[in-house]
Amino acid sequence: MSKESYKPKVLRTCGSRPACLVNASVTYCGNNQIYAFGGFDQYTDEVYNHVLRLDLHTLQWTLVDNYGDIPGVRMGHTACLWQGSKLLVYGGENEHREYLSDVVIYDLVTSHWTQPEIKGPIPKGRARHAAAVYDDKLFVVGGLAGMETYTLDEICYLDLRTWTWSRSWTFVARFDHSTWIWGGRIWVFGGLGPDMERTGELWSLDLKNSPAFKSVPAHSASESTMERAGPSPRSHFGQHPSPQHVVTGGSGSYTANSSSVQVRSSNLVAKPAAPGAMTSTKFVSGPNVPSPALGTHFHVYSSGALLDFVTPAGTIRPSECNLSALELGTQQWQRLAEGLEIFDPSYRWHYCAVNEEGTTAWLLGCAMEPSENGAANLEEYLSDVLAVDLREFGLLGSESTWEPRVESSRMPASDTHSTSHMSSLGSDLASMFDQVPEASGSDFVITANNDDQTDDDNVSAASSFTTTDASQTALFLNASDSTSTPIHVHKLILQARWPHFKRVYRSQMSEFHTKKMHIQEPYSVVRAFLYYLYTDSIDKHAEYCPDLREVAGLLVMSDVYDMPELRLHCVRRLSRELDVEHAAVVWERAGTAKEEWLRRRAANYCLTHWGRVVRTEGFRSLSRHSIMELCEVIDVDGRVIRGEELEVVGGLGGGQVGVGGSGSELARRRARAQGGHVADEMDDNEMQEEEGMELN
């Protein structure tokens, strides 16, 4: 990870750049390639079925020649990566404004289109819906459909092994939303509801405990055709004959396949509610809750969290843009970065794609070009790309994220607890950690400094030397030095998991002969570190990792011993569990480990909760130099605001001054009556768009 302050760079693309592509699908498909398909030109109203590829290495756009059963032109469809080498395209809207319900597959290797033979009850044609692939099923949620364009409130799935559609169930009415799978549940966030209102509701539906989502859908011949119908009367082009099936090569303009036009239902019987437990959380306000009405939002899933990129737009100030994350496990929002740390205000972003690992996101857009009359014009829609390394913000990636256990019957008894964050092997090894040799077969002893003798005025002892050379790591203790109780471990595990220990053992240093090693770190930190080597976990544990002080010490050790995976785990937990008691210690340890993003985050937290932080043991344990450095984080014009004054301007509860508390017009009048100039700096928009935190 970067040791300096990280800010993504905007890169200019070249080649066959899309001029003005709206409602297209943009998908990251691995191998540093992004594919764009379909969409329309908002200036000419022309709808496309072109396939475009962006090479993220060369930044070159290429118009791809494609073959086979080429689908008709469309917009508002979805394209999901499937089996690592195929795009699964569903639905959309054609040039006649007819809603589609066909499924077409694009092979990324051969550039060849195929259309599988579909069985089961064909769902309503739709556009601007959301889709996700999970457990060999394509789940489809919401969208726009019907003769008078209403918002669908249904969910259904296509079994990709039998190409059979399930029935449709009632779920949530949304369009232009996002959906993803985590923890055996399908989640829905954002978009617009039936009344065209932007919503902050989070919905989820349990998939793992319902037989309806596991078995192959049953179907009959009558079900397969009961929802087929003619063109939609909403088309302003008038009535059209059924389009002809087209099979050709190249990238011209084609009409939709005849089987794809699904614009209305002949049977409006009410659907049953979706099987499985359903939850809904409405985020009304909060210090870190993004306002859906401000800016352009892009929602992606990564690392057990929903990421919300609030990007520049005409409806938001640059200072109000940000990158926020919603922890799905705790349902808590946190702000990962301010907008000016990521976005250039002179750019507008139109699409967002993320890799399957959830470690990198790409925003595609263009610069604002000033015109002669002073207004700003958009350049080519996808002329620029902004790559955001999510690991710099403490996101480990989706593959490294714990999810609730679905099956426990295959696990050892020691790991069947539903809240365990460890693998089966890690749980079994944990039972052997720090046990006497007679009980566990341990063959090595490690000691550390006593916790009560650690000098907190000095930087962590381990950081005072380097471990790149094994010959420099031997530490000799005086006879009078007091050490901790011994920690019993296994050489084999340490050699496999700890590169520094492996180098020491290969060099046959004194530790090799004595079978003992001393680490000049607090006993609790060293014990948490060794426990991590056994379990690959730094989650809260009453005995081995009780609070964030140990995690902050682990961050320093990860830097000293060059263990990037441990470093990511530490940054993730520290950033998400930052609290008043440990904020100052986290700030200091992040500086020692040269983790600048976490250090800035901890510093901002300290300044926001300054009155409480300075009264903690963590703050008082800092060295005089660290205390002075933390105080100098604030700019020279900064000042401390008293609690009652902060309450008047709506800044209590962790919010920014004037944003995120209980501020109201009444509070504004109170501030003016008291002559406070802070309230005068607040405008009506800030008062109306409060971001205090409440959950319904």
C-alpha positions in Angstrom: 0.0 0.0 0.0 1.1 3.5 -0.7 3.1 5.2 2.0 2.2 8.7 0.8 -1.1 10.4 0.5 -3.1 8.6 -2.1 -5.2 10.3 -4.8 -6.4 8.6 -7.9 -5.4 10.0 -11.2 -7.6 10.8 -14.2 -6.3 9.2 -17.4 -7.3 10.1 -20.9 -8.4 7.3 -23.2 -7.9 7.0 -27.0 -9.2 5.1 -30.0 -12.9 4.6 -30.8 -14.2 6.5 -27.8 -18.0 6.5 -27.4 -19.3 10.0 -28.2 -22.5 10.0 -26.0 -23.5 6.7 -24.7 -26.5 6.7 -22.3 -28.1 3.7 -20.5 -25.5 1.3 -21.9 -24.1 -1.6 -19.9 -20.5 -1.2 -18.8 -18.9 -4.3 -17.2 -15.4 -5.2 -16.1 -14.6 -8.6 -17.5 -11.2 -9.4 -16.2 -7.8 -9.1 -17.9 -7.9 -5.4 -17.4 -10.7 -5.0 -19.9 -14.1 -3.2 -19.7 -16.8 -4.0 -22.2 -19.6 -1.5 -23.1 -22.7 -2.7 -25.0 -25.8 -1.0 -26.3 -27.1 2.4 -25.1 -28.3 5.4 -27.0 -27.1 8.8 -28.1 -29.1 11.5 -26.2 -28.5 14.0 -29.0 -29.5 11.9 -32.0 -31.8 9.4 -30.2 -30.1 6.6 -32.0 -30.0 3.3 -30.2 -27.0 1.0 -30.5 -26.0 -2.6 -30.3 -22.3 -2.0 -30.7 -19.7 -3.9 -28.6 -16.9 -1.6 -27.3 -13.8 -2.7 -25.4 -11.5 -0.6 -23.2 -8.0 -1.9 -22.5 -7.1 -0.5 -19.2 -3.4 -1.0 -19.9 -3.2 0.9 -23.1 -6.4 3.0 -22.4 -7.5 2.2 -26.0 -11.2 1.9 -27.0 -11.9 -0.6 -29.7 -15.1 -1.3 -31.7 -15.3 -5.1 -31.6 -16.5 -7.1 -34.6 -19.0 -9.6 -33.3 -20.8 -12.5 -34.9 -23.5 -15.1 -34.5 -27.0 -14.4 -33.2 -26.4 -10.7 -32.7 -29.1 -9.1 -30.5 -31.1 -6.1 -31.5 -30.4 -2.6 -30.4 -31.2 -1.8 -26.8 -30.7 0.4 -23.8 -31.4 0.1 -20.1 -30.4 -3.6 -20.2 -28.1 -5.5 -17.8 -24.9 -7.4 -18.7 -23.5 -9.7 -16.0 -20.1 -11.5 -16.2 -20.7 -15.3 -16.2 -18.2 -18.1 -16.0 -15.4 -15.6 -16.3 -15.6 -15.4 -20.1 -19.2 -14.6 -21.0 -21.5 -11.7 -20.8 -25.1 -12.5 -19.9 -27.3 -9.8 -21.4 -31.0 -9.5 -20.3 -33.9 -7.2 -21.2 -33.7 -3.5 -22.1 -35.6 -1.3 -24.4 -35.3 -1.1 -28.3 -35.5 1.8 -30.7 -39.3 1.5 -30.8 -39.5 1.9 -27.0 -40.6 -1.7 -26.6 -39.5 -3.5 -23.5 -37.5 -6.7 -24.0 -37.3 -9.9 -22.1 -34.7 -11.9 -24.1 -31.5 -13.5 -22.9 -28.4 -13.4 -25.1 -24.9 -14.5 -24.3 -21.7 -12.9 -25.6 -18.5 -15.0 -25.6 -15.6 -12.7 -24.8 -13.1 -15.1 -26.3 -14.7 -15.7 -29.7 -16.8 -12.5 -30.0 -19.8 -14.7 -30.8 -23.4 -14.2 -29.7 -25.8 -17.1 -28.9 -29.4 -17.1 -27.7 -30.3 -20.1 -25.5 -33.7 -21.8 -25.8 -35.6 -20.5 -22.8 -38.3 -22.4 -20.9 -40.7 -21.5 -18.1 -42.9 -18.4 -17.7 -41.2 -15.5 -19.5 -41.1 -12.5 -17.2 -42.4 -9.1 -18.2 -40.1 -7.2 -20.6 -38.3 -4.4 -18.7 -35.6 -1.9 -18.7 -33.4 -0.1 -16.1 -33.7 -3.1 -13.8 -30.9 -4.8 -11.9 -29.5 -8.3 -12.1 -26.9 -10.5 -10.4 -25.5 -14.0 -11.0 -25.4 -16.3 -8.0 -25.4 -20.1 -7.6 -25.9 -20.7 -11.3 -28.9 -18.4 -11.4 -29.5 -15.0 -12.9 -31.6 -13.0 -10.4 -33.6 -10.0 -11.9 -35.1 -7.3 -9.6 -37.5 -4.4 -10.5 -37.3 -2.2 -13.6 -39.7 -0.3 -15.8 -42.4 -2.1 -17.8 -45.9 -2.1 -19.1 -48.1 -0.1 -21.4 -47.9 3.0 -19.3 -44.4 2.5 -17.9 -45.0 1.5 -14.4 -42.3 0.4 -11.8 -42.0 -3.3 -11.3 -42.0 -4.7 -7.7 -41.0 -8.2 -8.6 -38.1 -10.6 -8.4 -37.5 -13.7 -10.5 -34.6 -15.8 -11.6 -33.4 -17.8 -14.6 -31.8 -21.2 -13.8 -28.6 -21.1 -15.9 -28.3 -24.9 -15.9 -31.7 -25.6 -17.4 -32.4 -22.1 -18.9 -35.8 -22.2 -17.1 -37.4 -19.1 -15.7 -38.9 -19.2 -12.2 -42.2 -17.6 -11.4 -42.2 -13.9 -10.3 -42.7 -12.9 -6.6 -43.4 -9.5 -5.1 -40.3 -7.8 -3.6 -39.6 -4.1 -3.9 -40.6 -1.6 -6.6 -37.4 0.1 -7.9 -35.6 1.1 -11.1 -32.1 2.5 -11.7 -31.1 0.7 -8.6 -28.2 -1.6 -7.6 -28.4 -5.3 -6.5 -25.8 -7.7 -5.3 -25.4 -10.9 -3.2 -23.8 -11.2 0.2 -24.3 -13.6 3.0 -26.8 -15.7 1.2 -29.1 -12.7 0.7 -29.9 -10.5 -2.3 -29.6 -6.8 -1.5 -31.2 -3.8 -3.2 -30.3 -0.2 -2.7 -30.7 3.2 -4.4 -32.6 4.0 -7.5 -36.1 5.5 -7.7 -39.5 4.3 -6.5 -43.0 4.4 -8.1 -43.3 8.1 -7.2 -40.0 9.0 -8.8 -38.4 9.7 -5.5 -34.8 8.9 -4.8 -34.7 6.5 -1.8 -32.2 5.6 0.9 -33.9 2.3 1.7 -31.9 -0.9 1.9 -33.8 -4.1 1.2 -32.6 -7.7 1.4 -34.1 -11.1 0.8 -32.9 -14.4 2.2 -32.0 -16.9 -0.6 -30.4 -19.7 1.3 -33.2 -20.9 3.5 -36.0 -21.0 0.9 -36.5 -24.1 -1.2 -38.1 -22.0 -3.9 -34.6 -20.5 -4.7 -32.8 -23.9 -4.6 -34.9 -26.2 -6.8 -35.2 -26.1 -10.6 -38.3 -24.1 -11.5 -41.2 -26.2 -12.7 -42.9 -25.0 -15.9 -45.5 -26.0 -18.5 -46.1 -25.1 -22.1 -48.9 -22.7 -21.2 -46.7 -20.8 -18.7 -44.0 -20.4 -21.3 -46.3 -18.3 -23.5 -48.8 -16.7 -21.2 -47.0 -13.4 -21.0 -46.1 -12.9 -24.6 -47.8 -9.9 -26.3 -47.5 -7.4 -29.0 -45.8 -4.0 -29.2 -46.4 -1.4 -26.5 -49.0 1.3 -27.1 -46.6 3.7 -25.3 -44.4 3.8 -28.4 -44.6 7.2 -30.1 -43.6 5.5 -33.4 -47.0 3.8 -33.7 -47.6 0.1 -34.1 -44.9 -2.0 -35.7 -45.0 -5.6 -37.1 -43.1 -8.2 -35.2 -39.4 -7.6 -35.9 -37.7 -10.3 -37.9 -35.0 -12.5 -36.5 -31.6 -11.3 -37.7 -28.4 -13.4 -37.9 -25.4 -11.5 -39.3 -21.9 -10.2 -38.6 -20.5 -6.8 -38.2 -21.7 -4.0 -36.0 -24.6 -2.4 -37.9 -28.0 -1.4 -36.6 -30.4 -4.3 -36.1 -34.0 -4.7 -34.9 -34.8 -6.8 -31.9 -35.2 -10.6 -32.2 -38.9 -11.4 -32.4 -38.8 -13.5 -29.2 -37.5 -10.6 -27.2 -40.5 -8.2 -27.3 -42.3 -8.7 -24.0 -44.0 -5.4 -23.3 -47.1 -6.2 -21.3 -48.8 -9.0 -19.4 -52.2 -10.5 -20.4 -52.7 -11.6 -16.8 -52.4 -9.0 -14.0 -53.1 -11.5 -11.2 -51.4 -10.4 -8.0 -48.1 -12.2 -7.3 -47.3 -13.8 -4.0 -44.7 -12.3 -1.7 -41.2 -13.5 -2.2 -40.3 -16.6 -0.1 -37.7 -16.1 2.5 -37.1 -13.6 5.2 -37.3 -10.0 3.9 -35.8 -6.9 5.6 -35.9 -3.2 5.0 -33.9 -0.4 6.6 -34.5 3.2 5.8 -31.6 5.6 6.4 -33.3 8.9 7.2 -30.2 10.9 8.1 -26.9 10.6 9.9 -23.4 12.2 10.1 -22.1 9.9 7.4 -25.3 9.0 5.5 -25.0 10.3 1.9 -28.0 12.3 0.7 -29.5 10.6 -2.4 -30.7 13.9 -3.7 -27.3 15.5 -4.0 -24.7 14.6 -6.7 -24.4 11.6 -9.0 -24.3 8.3 -7.1 -22.6 5.1 -8.1 -23.2 2.0 -5.9 -21.0 -1.0 -6.0 -20.4 -3.9 -3.6 -17.0 -4.7 -2.1 -15.7 -6.4 1.1 -19.0 -6.9 2.8 -20.0 -3.3 2.3 -22.0 -1.2 -0.1 -19.8 1.7 -1.5 -21.4 4.9 -2.5 -19.4 7.2 -4.8 -21.0 10.6 -4.5 -19.5 12.3 -7.5 -19.5 16.0 -8.8 -22.7 17.3 -10.4 -24.6 20.5 -10.8 -26.6 19.7 -7.7 -23.7 19.4 -5.2 -20.7 21.3 -4.1 -17.3 19.7 -4.6 -16.8 19.7 -0.8 -19.9 17.6 -0.3 -18.8 14.8 -2.6 -17.4 11.8 -0.9 -16.8 8.0 -0.9 -19.0 6.4 1.8 -19.4 2.7 2.8 -22.4 0.9 4.4 -21.3 -2.1 6.5 -23.9 -4.7 5.7 -23.2 -6.7 8.9 -23.7 -3.7 11.2 -25.8 -1.5 8.9 -23.6 1.5 9.8 -22.4 4.2 7.4 -18.9 5.5 7.4 -17.1 8.1 5.3 -14.0 6.7 3.7 -12.8 9.8 1.9 -13.8 13.3 1.2 -14.6 14.2 -2.4 -11.6 16.5 -3.0 -9.4 13.6 -2.0 -10.7 11.5 -5.0 -12.6 13.7 -7.5 -11.5 16.6 -9.7 -14.5 19.0 -9.7 -14.0 19.7 -13.4 -15.0 16.1 -14.4 -18.3 14.4 -14.7 -18.6 10.6 -14.3 -21.3 8.5 -16.0 -20.5 4.8 -15.4 -18.8 2.8 -12.7 -17.4 -0.7 -12.9 -15.6 -2.9 -10.2 -13.6 -6.0 -10.5 -14.8 -9.3 -9.1 -12.3 -9.2 -6.3 -13.8 -5.8 -5.2 -10.3 -4.2 -4.9 -10.5 -1.7 -7.8 -13.3 0.5 -9.1 -13.2 2.4 -12.4 -15.2 5.6 -13.1 -15.8 6.5 -16.7 -16.7 10.0 -17.8 -15.3 13.2 -19.3 -14.1 16.7 -18.5 -16.3 19.8 -18.5 -15.2 22.0 -21.3 -15.9 25.8 -20.8 -17.9 27.4 -23.6 -17.8 31.0 -24.9 -20.9 32.0 -22.9 -19.3 30.8 -19.7 -21.4 27.6 -19.5 -19.7 24.2 -19.4 -20.1 21.6 -22.2 -19.5 17.9 -21.8 -16.8 16.4 -23.9 -17.0 12.8 -25.3 -18.9 10.8 -22.7 -16.3 8.2 -21.9 -13.1 9.9 -22.8 -11.5 9.6 -19.3 -11.2 6.9 -16.7 -10.5 7.2 -13.0 -9.1 4.0 -11.3 -9.7 3.9 -7.6 -7.7 1.4 -5.6 -10.1 0.4 -2.9 -7.4 -1.3 -0.8 -6.1 2.2 0.0 -9.3 2.8 1.9 -9.2 -0.4 4.0 -11.2 -2.6 1.7 -9.7 -6.1 1.6 -11.7 -7.3 -1.4 -14.7 -9.5 -1.6 -12.8 -12.8 -1.5 -11.2 -11.9 1.9 -14.4 -10.9 3.5 -16.2 -13.1 6.0 -19.7 -14.0 5.1 -22.3 -15.7 7.4 -21.9 -19.5 7.2 -24.4 -21.3 5.0 -23.4 -24.8 5.8 -21.9 -26.0 9.1 -22.3 -29.8 8.8 -19.0 -30.1 6.9 -17.0 -28.1 9.5 -15.3 -29.3 12.6 -17.3 -28.9 15.8 -15.0 -26.1 16.9 -16.1 -23.8 14.0 -19.8 -24.3 13.7 -20.6 -21.2 15.7 -22.6 -18.9 13.4 -20.5 -15.8 14.3 -17.1 -17.3 13.7 -14.9 -15.4 11.3 -12.3 -18.1 10.9 -11.8 -20.9 8.5 -12.2 -24.4 9.6 -8.5 -25.0 9.7 -7.9 -21.8 11.5 -10.4 -22.7 14.2 -8.7 -26.1 14.7 -5.3 -24.5 15.0 -6.6 -22.0 17.5 -7.2 -24.8 19.9 -3.5 -25.6 19.8 -2.3 -22.1 20.4 -0.3 -21.2 23.5 -0.8 -24.6 25.1 1.9 -26.4 27.1 4.0 -28.9 25.1 2.4 -31.9 26.8 -1.1 -30.8 25.5 -0.3 -29.4 22.1 3.2 -30.6 21.0 4.5 -27.0 20.9 8.2 -26.8 20.4 9.1 -23.1 20.5 8.7 -20.3 23.1 8.2 -16.5 22.4 8.4 -13.8 25.0 7.5 -10.1 24.9 7.6 -7.0 27.1 5.2 -6.9 30.0 2.2 -4.8 29.3 2.5 -2.8 32.5 6.2 -2.0 31.7 5.6 -0.7 28.2 6.8 2.9 27.7 4.0 4.5 25.7 6.1 7.7 25.4 8.3 6.0 22.9 7.5 4.7 19.5 6.8 1.0 19.2 10.0 -0.9 19.8 9.7 -3.1 16.8 9.7 -0.1 14.5 13.1 1.0 15.7 14.9 -1.6 13.6 14.5 -3.2 10.2 13.9 -6.9 9.5 15.1 -7.0 5.9 18.4 -8.5 7.1 18.1 -11.5 9.4 21.5 -10.8 10.9 20.1 -7.5 12.4 17.2 -9.0 14.2 18.9 -10.7 17.2 17.9 -8.9 20.4 19.8 -9.6 23.5 18.3 -8.9 26.9 20.0 -7.9 30.1 19.8 -10.3 33.0 17.7 -7.7 34.9 15.2 -7.2 32.1 11.7 -8.4 32.9 9.8 -10.4 30.2 6.3 -11.7 29.8 5.2 -15.2 30.5 6.2 -17.5 27.7 3.9 -18.1 24.7 4.0 -21.7 23.5 3.9 -22.0 19.7 4.9 -24.4 16.8 7.9 -23.8 14.6 6.2 -25.3 11.6 3.3 -22.9 11.7 5.5 -19.9 12.3 7.8 -20.8 9.4 4.8 -21.2 7.1 3.1 -18.0 8.1 5.8 -15.6 9.1 8.5 -14.8 6.5 10.8 -13.1 9.1 10.8 -16.2 11.3 11.6 -18.4 8.3 14.6 -16.2 7.5 15.8 -16.3 11.1 15.5 -20.1 11.2 17.3 -20.6 7.9 20.2 -18.4 9.2 20.4 -20.7 12.2 20.7 -17.7 14.6 20.7 -18.0 18.3 16.9 -18.5 18.3 17.4 -21.6 16.2 19.5 -23.2 18.9 17.7 -21.9 22.0 14.2 -22.4 20.6 13.3 -19.1 22.1 12.7 -15.6 20.7 12.0 -12.3 22.4 9.9 -9.6 20.6 10.1 -6.1 22.1 6.5 -5.3 21.9 3.7 -5.4 24.5 2.7 -8.9 25.5 -0.9 -8.4 24.4 0.1 -7.2 21.0 2.6 -10.1 20.5 0.0 -12.6 21.6 -2.6 -11.2 19.1 0.0 -11.3 16.4 0.8 -15.0 17.0 -2.9 -15.8 17.3 -3.3 -14.2 13.8 -0.6 -16.5 12.4 -2.6 -19.5 13.6 -6.1 -18.3 12.7 -5.7 -15.6 10.0 -8.1 -13.5 12.1 -7.8 -10.3 14.0 -11.5 -10.1 14.9 -12.4 -9.1 18.4 -11.6 -11.8 20.9 -12.0 -11.5 24.6 -8.6 -13.1 25.3 -6.4 -12.6 22.3 -7.5 -9.4 20.7 -9.8 -7.5 23.1 -9.7 -4.0 21.7 -8.3 -1.6 19.1 -5.1 -0.9 21.0 -3.9 -4.4 20.1 -5.0 -4.0 16.5 -3.0 -0.7 16.3 0.0 -2.5 17.6 -0.5 -5.2 14.9 -0.5 -2.5 12.3 2.9 -1.4 13.3 4.2 -5.0 13.3 2.7 -5.6 9.8 4.8 -2.7 8.6 8.0 -3.8 10.4 7.7 -7.4 9.2 6.3 -6.5 5.7 3.1 -8.5 5.9 0.7 -6.7 3.5 -2.3 -9.0 4.2 -2.1 -8.4 7.9 -1.8 -4.7 7.2 -5.0 -4.7 5.2 -6.8 -6.5 7.9 -5.7 -3.9 10.5 -6.6 -0.9 8.3 -10.0 -2.4 7.7 -10.8 -3.1 11.3 -9.3 0.2 12.7 -11.2 2.3 10.2 -14.5 0.6 10.8 -14.4 0.4 14.5 -12.7 3.8 15.3 -13.9 5.1 18.6 -13.2 7.9 21.1 -11.2 5.8 23.5 -8.6 4.6 20.8 -8.7 7.3 18.2 -5.5 9.0 19.4 -3.6 5.7 19.7 -4.7 4.7 16.2 -3.6 8.1 14.8 -0.1 7.6 16.3 0.3 4.0 15.3 -0.9 4.8 11.8 1.8 7.4 11.5 4.4 4.9 12.7 3.2 2.5 10.1 3.1 5.2 7.4 -0.5 4.5 6.7 -1.5 8.1 5.7 -5.2 7.5 4.8 -5.9 5.9 8.2 -3.9 8.6 9.9 -6.0 11.4 8.3 -9.2 9.6 9.1 -8.1 9.2 12.8 -7.0 12.8 13.0 -10.4 14.0 11.6 -12.2 11.8 14.1 -10.1 13.2 17.0 -10.8 16.8 15.9 -14.6 16.1 15.6 -14.7 14.5 19.1 -11.9 16.6 20.6 -13.5 17.2 24.0 -14.0 13.5 24.6 -10.7 12.3 23.0 -8.4 14.5 25.2 -10.0 12.9 28.3 -9.1 9.4 27.3 -6.2 7.2 28.5 -5.2 6.7 24.9 -4.6 10.4 24.4 -2.8 10.8 27.7 -0.5 7.9 26.7 0.8 9.8 23.7 4.3 11.3 23.8 4.6 15.1 24.1 5.8 15.3 20.5 2.8 13.3 19.3 0.3 15.5 21.2 1.8 18.6 19.7 1.7 17.1 16.2 -1.9 16.1 16.6 -2.9 19.6 17.8 -1.2 21.0 14.7 -3.4 19.0 12.4 -6.0 21.7 12.5 -5.4 24.7 10.2 -4.1 28.0 11.7 -7.6 29.6 11.5 -9.3 26.8 13.3 -11.0 27.2 16.7 -12.7 25.1 19.3 -16.5 25.4 19.4 -18.3 24.9 22.7 -20.9 22.2 23.0 -23.9 24.5 23.2 -22.8 26.5 20.2 -22.2 23.3 18.3 -25.7 22.1 19.1 -27.2 25.3 17.8 -25.6 24.9 14.4 -26.4 21.2 14.2 -22.9 19.7 14.6 -23.3 17.4 17.6 -23.4 13.7 17.1 -20.2 13.5 15.0 -21.5 15.7 12.2 -19.6 18.5 10.5 -20.3 22.0 11.7 -23.7 23.0 10.3 -24.2 19.5 8.8 -25.4 16.3 10.3 -27.0 17.1 13.6 -30.3 18.5 14.7 -30.0 21.8 12.9 -33.2 23.4 11.8 -34.6 26.8 10.9 -35.3 27.2 14.7 -31.6 26.5 15.4 -30.6 29.1 12.8 -32.8 31.7 14.5 -31.3 30.8 17.9 -27.8 31.2 16.5 -28.6 34.6 15.0 -30.2 35.7 18.3 -27.0 34.9 20.1 -25.0 36.7 17.5 -23.1 33.6 16.5 -21.5 34.1 13.1 -21.2 30.3 12.6 -24.9 30.1 11.7 -24.5 32.8 9.1 -22.1 30.6 7.2 -24.8 27.9 6.7 -27.0 28.2 3.6 -30.5 26.8 3.0 -29.3 23.8 1.1 -27.2 22.6 4.0 -30.2 23.1 6.4 -32.5 21.1 4.2 -30.1 18.3 3.5 -29.2 17.2 7.0 -27.2 14.1 7.5 -27.8 13.1 11.1 -28.1 9.4 11.6 -31.4 7.7 12.3 -32.7 4.2 11.4 -36.3 3.3 10.9 
